[in-house]
């Protein structure tokens, strides 16, 4: 048994698109939907320098999800979303309370709140291991390989696909719709909160709405990629796009393209190495980010070195 | 006094603020109880869920007969000390999240360390993890230097990407048939029971190194952390010192991995140090507290995870640290929410009593001090409250033995009279000071005096008396009373103020 399976073009590059499309293709599609949904939110998080709120929320939904599992004994989406919301909201309150009522700085407060809640979640999962359909591995890695095996959602005679896929597709559609409707408000409150408040825009409501959107995206992604890798899928698309363009709409589009490329690259990587598909998607996303970092025409390192070398 | 509405002005904000404080405090209590009960409940549940009886396990742990238990205890204490000490620097430098990124970034190094000879070799894992962690922090600083991405974005990205790469490698190992694969899983959430003599030697060496370096260069590290600009002016090698700190941090994180796990080691850096910062204001004491809290939470994590089979140590450790933080946040004598709330409440009550005393004095004054008692109605109309509220206010004076109440009339006791004179004197002296020394118009000084009268200390009053040579009449033409001696034999008649009296000093001194 070797660590890396033998490479063959047929197995790595052809089969995922042909005979294995039902499993690997499906996993790649779910990964893309996660990356696209999270990437949209992530773009705004990066813009508002709130990237670490993504970190905090993704860690802290775990106890909520675990309690919801314990309570209902199943992966009921309603209870899970509710539990995760309560946990995310509790984190928000904890961070606010710690920073307001003590001299602990916000960065430490974020670290304390989310790691304590995450620890609580892991303890719940570990202690009630036989009653929770959720293990420590799933918390870290997600459960991507199981998703194609779930019984599909049926609408009449039409099979729409496994429940997580349908949920993510619905969330992505809703996200795009909300983004179109509230684009102006989001942009203005992100770039110039003072002006936005002066114009009478509800700056705090937009902030809370964004947090809600973030929590929804994280919860919907939990089953696919777990609680930690989602941070990469939140930040990588937006960060890569930010290196390529300065305008927001192209950034959002490029972020979605990045999500698609990461999903496809991750699929091939995970087939080639026979490793965790969610981890492979993150690695593929990091490769695309590195490519943009090196070769972006405007901000890339190589064009900059080239220009500097030409100038001497 | 300037206007009839003003005497109650200072009370209002306090009254309004009170419910909000109550609510937030009770919210905190609930949160803390929830956190505290979480640990206890699970400890109680473990027995029914796993076949091992938790009481037996507890007895086994406490007897310390088992070498694995002794190793786990020693290891978690060493971990708590080294992480606690370095966490102190992270917290005061506001770099808590760098610790987070660095500790997640070590995972691929752990996996590669395993790959070295496909077994749990502490040294190979140590080196691999150290290289990966330092590479992660180098990539963070490289990204922030060469792109326009901000530090938070770079930290989050590096953290999750390195972690993802590590998970990929781990998932590849899991296919291997070797019996050692279970060893690597314990690196994710920690397993103190798996600490071997090799791990302990490594942890002991790292802790000794951390303690030694910090003791040797304490002054320099302190200066670089609190005032890097000044450190540079003193020609200290700031960059080198910062690198040494980062290196020590990486050492501590990597040595702690087996016991606490990759995912939560950053919490053992931040939480003990933040807890310590609530307990003391001096940095060296904070470091000692932080090390102690780290050691205690490490030990209790090892104990709790020992109660069941295959329970991870890291989450229990972090949960214990979180409970300690919650306790410090609520109960710390200096910075705790509870003691602070009690102090604020007692101050609010004192202010309320002083306002009542002042109103009684004013009613007596308006009658030319001809009567010794004040009807409750008169007090109520002066305080602009209804009869019930006035009775409550008088009740609190009676409880403090500042006044007596009989037949709906209030009489001040000697100490009450003293307090009333002192507060009115404070108020009028301050008004006089503002009009004389600060040239503020007499109709603008009352509100300020309403606030400051409660907090003027004896020293400040003496200073005011020194600066105001003829402090007998306030800007509104009312006499400034002197404060009678505490001795009741002096009687209040003799000390009652009239415009002609030369004011005597605070507490009866001239």
Interface residues (C-beta under 8 A of the other chain):
Chain A: X1 X3 X4 X46 X49 X50 X51 X52 X54 X55 X90 X93 X94 X97 X98 X101 X102 X103 X104 X105 X107 X108 X109 X110 X111 X112 X115 X116 X118 X119 X120 X122 X123 X124 X126 X127 X128 X129 X130 X136 X140 X141 X228 X229 X230 X231 X232 X233 X234 X235 X236 X238 X239 X242 X243 X269 X270 X273 X274 X275 X276 X278 X279 X280 X281 X282 X283 X285 X286 X289 X293 X299 X301
Chain B: X24 X27 X28 X31 X35 X38 X42 X45 X46 X49 X91 X94 X95 X96 X97 X99 X100 X104 X115 X143 X146 X147 X148 X149 X150 X152 X153 X155 X156 X157 X159 X160 X161 X163 X164 X165 X166 X167 X168 X169 X170 X171 X172 X173 X175 X176 X177 X188 X189 X263 X264 X266 X267 X270 X271 X273 X274 X277 X278 X308 X310 X311 X312 X314 X315 X316 X317 X318 X319 X321 X322 X325 X329 X335 X337
